[in-house]
Amino acid sequence: MPATPPSPRPGRGGTGSTRLDSYVDRYAARTAGMTASEIRALFSVASRPEVVSLAGGMPNISGLPLDVVGQAIDELVRSHGTTAMQYGSGQGDPHLREQICDVMRLEGIEGHPDDVVVTVGSQQAVDLVTRIFCDPGDVVICEAPSYVGALGVFKAYQVDVVHVEMDEHGLVPSALREAIAHVQAAGRRIKFVYTIPNYHNPAGVSLSRERRPEILEICREADVLVLEDNPYGLLGFDDEPSRALRADESEHVIYLGSFSKTFAPGFRVGWALAPHAVREKLVLAQESATLCPPSFSQMAVSSYLTSHDWLGQIKQFREMYRERRDAMVEALDDMMPAAARWNVPTGGFYVWLTLPPGLDAKAMLPRAVTARVAYVPGTAFFADGFGAQSMRLSYCYPTPERIREGVRRLVGVIEEELELRETFGAALPSREAARSGYDAPGSELA
Amino acid sequence: MPATPPSPRPGRGGTGSTRLDSYVDRYAARTAGMTASEIRALFSVASRPEVVSLAGGMPNISGLPLDVVGQAIDELVRSHGTTAMQYGSGQGDPHLREQICDVMRLEGIEGHPDDVVVTVGSQQAVDLVTRIFCDPGDVVICEAPSYVGALGVFKAYQVDVVHVEMDEHGLVPSALREAIAHVQAAGRRIKFVYTIPNYHNPAGVSLSRERRPEILEICREADVLVLEDNPYGLLGFDDEPSRALRADESEHVIYLGSFSKTFAPGFRVGWALAPHAVREKLVLAQESATLCPPSFSQMAVSSYLTSHDWLGQIKQFREMYRERRDAMVEALDDMMPAAARWNVPTGGFYVWLTLPPGLDAKAMLPRAVTARVAYVPGTAFFADGFGAQSMRLSYCYPTPERIREGVRRLVGVIEEELELRETFGAALPSREAARSGYDAPGSELA
């Protein structure tokens, strides 16, 4: 996620977006689907120090032992530098792929290193899977709401997203079954169901243990693949890690993992575990995209896993995030108007909050930023314009004190909006028209 | 380039390629264009220690000062670790982009850091440029022969490649003009001319100073962009770096650079310098592809540039590669049959060798590997089946002694082939049919 605003451009007035783009008639059709996300546009304001940003998804890595990491990497360069700085395999470092299998075993997955492909963050895994499977006009089924970065990929590959309802137990099986039947009845091709089963971004919910076999069975029956995206699975606050969908189904599931939240995102090391034939295509796609993922990053992560108590570190991360979750939920309980609703996540980074009826999170955002608090409007997490009444609140990065202060400011803005509505009447907030025929009840999540 | 063969897979017989792919009817149309390159298939044999590999394009980085690099990175982690290990900007680190502009100034380019996009190696830059510009069926013009990695990208985006003749002075202007006219007359859209003007991979030639303005003028007139790929520009053996095409034309040229050959490939840090509007699209494409390029890699490269005499290091690289070029050319002069032809590169990594008439480099390869020498058959560098009589010989990685031994073995194989031909008559070697209407005279290069 881009955390640094573009450097100022001395000697040129304004940004490029105000100029005519003389290349506009040369771009590929897919490029029309590449637009700046609402999250991206936010960062330039949200990163100002006076703003409490509840917007970003940056992990807090200040707890990492920099001396241990620095020394491990220095040692890596001195002992294996010419390998770490050389081209590597398109599939990724064999030793790291073994360690990745150890990590996945914590979620019940018995994977083979030869079925793992290392990617430039799990974002690239979403990109490569979509690249090999999706033609323009194909359908991908996503939760409502869904991860903004994945929606961006689907848009860039001209895929049609169909959203399916979630509730407090995650994806709703009957709604999934119905959506699949509806799309297939229309003669359209569903390439996969994209799902984040644990500590969902942005919804904060997890797929219940009871529903997991049912979701798998529905996809198997309909002969639809599952793309299981699991960056937060080890970041539960109370429970042991949930059993992955991939643990019980190896042929219909492509599993994506990442070290971005359990170690650090700056190395950009994620992975896909895929059925063997799909893995082969992913390696070819990776070679075409980058020749190979960075050897240095991979070996640095590998050294860290070897030289440090990484599970102990994850435990520390979980405790820190739980404390911040508590701070946010307590602040919401204390201050938020009764008509607002939100969930209490049991892991991960996010609370999904639905505003009192009639309020529009997107329209309200400029006022919030003026009040020095930022969030992501719910519309960012829908392909179809829904979500205006909701927002994603992140508790991962700010301190508990800042979180409370951020919620206080947010509540101030909401109360002002409610007063305005009371004074000037209930004009409905602006809302983009829904383009999908499916119900996308993001506001039912809380 | 994948240097490590896939790890063996205990408990499973054979590789996936021998099994049926049950996902085959699910892939996107573009996936049919993703096939294992001839280079890739080679690596599993060519990396055996008893084989002299003249096949790979891996730079020799054994001369890098590992203690300096290790210490610089250790220091980086301790002083800026939480930035280096965090998400960064999708466009790339602002300080590194300034340093990249310093590097490009050596080739006469006055670029602005805000027009630079950092990529995961310049391979990813080719991928992203193609992604934003090319629809299936669009035409890209390439030299004959052209870089195998770029051809792979064009194939994966379902682009039609039209090859244009080169001679010892590089791309032939009249041939370029004719090809553009021919394609445009057929009503087809040329998205760009992809060219490697310096120390071409695989042809080993450079575009002459006299031709550069002419090539630019032809493209301007025809309103066709130029994609200038320049990984080897600073690796000339005798001369100062050539003035880049981009130095004299900023609106019609997208310039690609890389630290893979001037520092080390394992960080995967390359870049694109593009007109401002195109740069904006590239950043969006980068965010969709990876969220952001690895912060750690970028800051490691940046530290190296700051803390080390990187230009002095490049001088050492040039001297080492010149010595190896000399070893190869001397060995070819001493031993190769008179009917073979090759060029003498003035920089870079490659000699392009054309076999005596009637011999087929691709058909001969298994015999060469049996004789413990490997090369890349010329067909890998054409989109249209040409090049069977030629091969790429790399002198970048093996020592001068090994290069001489490799050439000796190669000459043995060629002489045996010639004897067989004399004994059994001049049956033409197998040759794939050309699919392009253009002459692709790869064998005229030497």
Interface residues (C-beta under 8 A of the other chain):
Chain A: M1 P2 A3 T4 P5 P6 S7 R9 R12 G16 S17 R19 D21 S22 Y23 V24 R26 Y27 A28 A29 R30 T31 M34 T35 A36 S37 R40 M58 I61 S62 L64 L66 D67 V69 G70 Q71 I73 D74 E75 L76 V77 R78 G81 T82 T83 A84 M85 Q86 Y87 G88 S89 G90 Q91 D93 P94 R97 H112 P113 D114 V120 G121 Q123 Q124 D127 R131 I132 F133 C134 D135 D138 G149 G152 V153 A156 K191 L225 E251 S260 A264 P265 G266 F267 R268 P275 H276 A277 V278 R279 E280 K281 L284 A285 E287 S288 A289 T290 L291 C292 P293 P294 S295 F296 S297 A300
Chain B: M1 P2 A3 T4 P5 P6 S7 R9 R12 G16 S17 R19 D21 S22 Y23 V24 R26 Y27 A28 A29 R30 T31 M34 T35 A36 S37 R40 M58 I61 S62 L64 L66 D67 V69 G70 Q71 I73 D74 E75 L76 V77 R78 G81 T82 T83 A84 M85 Q86 Y87 G88 S89 G90 Q91 D93 P94 R97 H112 P113 D114 V120 G121 Q123 Q124 D127 R131 I132 F133 C134 D135 D138 G149 G152 V153 A156 K191 L225 E251 S260 A264 P265 G266 F267 R268 P275 H276 A277 V278 R279 E280 K281 L284 A285 E287 S288 A289 T290 L291 C292 P293 P294 S295 F296 S297 A300
